[in-house]
Amino acid sequence: MNEQITARHQLAIIVPKAAPALATSTVLILARIWNANGAEHSIGNAVLMTALSLGAAAAGVCASIGRAGDSVIAGTAFAASGGLAIAGVAGYADGLSLPLLLWVLATAIAYGLAARYWRTDRRERTAHERQATARREEQAHIERVEALRAGAQIEVARTGAAYAEQLAQALITRAALPGFDFTAVEAAGLPGLPSINTSKEH
């Protein structure tokens, strides 16, 4: 069971790193299949892909300068524009040199853009882990201080109770001896023993 969890975790790390290369490779492969099916030197197909690429780029510009300034939509639109441009060139060209060159450039650009987001995500994750660790350490410190304080209070209460018990036992023992003077005890400010006084009177 642990091996499956570890393998799944490693797969979750590897897949996002390979996503840019998989995306550009998929576009290149589909474009070359399209080339083999009649897109080579087809002016209509080239015009269509150019128009779609320009439309996606225009959508990216509108999303980036609009009121909301949504970077996710803008990035998606620009990525779609680049992918359509590569597909158009790879589908129209008769050789593999230009499509492969564009594939390398697109893959490098994709990894360059993704690396920035990966760094940001890593910094945010590291900052979150540090904050969580600091909160845990602070909570543990508070719990230790409270435990020490409670232990000290319990020890003080136990010591006081033991002292009171010893004092009461000493008074009881002293009261049982002949010649014990209750008035001297009361004059000294010590607690009296009314039960013993009553027994003496009777």
Salt bridges, closest charged atoms under 4 A:
GLU40 OE2 - HIS41 NE2 3.84
ASP94 OD2 - HIS41 NE2 3.66
ASP121 OD2 - ARG125 NH1 2.79
GLU146 OE2 - ARG149 NH1 2.81
GLU155 OE1 - ARG158 NH1 2.80
